[in-house]
Every structure is written in C-alpha cells, then in structure tokens.
Amino acid sequence: RGRATHFVSWCWEYTLDEFVGSIRSWLRKDNLCPDDTFLWVCFFCNNQYRIKDAGSQVSPQELKSTFEHSRAGGSNGHHDE
C-alpha cells in the first residue's frame, strides 16, 4: 500500500468487472507495475446512488466541494493499516 499515484473516476453505470478489466488493460498497455501503482478512486467519497435518488439535488459545485474536502482531509489516497 502506498500514496496514490493516479486518480480514477468510476461511473457506477459500468460493472465492477468492466472497471477492473479496464484498469488491468491500462496497466498492461502502459507497462505499469501493479505493485507500484496506487489508485485514488472518486467513488470512495461521492455516493452516486445518493445523487441519483429522487429528490436529491446535488449540484456540480457540491460534488466538487465533496471531492476537494475528501482530498484535503482523511481520504488523501494514503491508506495505513
């Protein structure tokens, strides 16, 4: 585990298999070592199901604010165990 080396945005419209397959393809294509590649994925701070709920009116500005707050705070792509 280490500090994030790349940011990835994942729209939940795509399945987990599609997401993982895309990451694997990208790693191979760019000749990246999976052991040295750490991803910060936006879905950890943006609950897309909450956003899609009827009556939930989340503006792009609110999403930006949530993202920036998460990046500046505890969810900075570094995971300690």
Beta strands, then each sheet from edge to edge (+ up, - down):
strand 1: 6-8
strand 2: 39-41
sheet 1: 1+ 2+
end
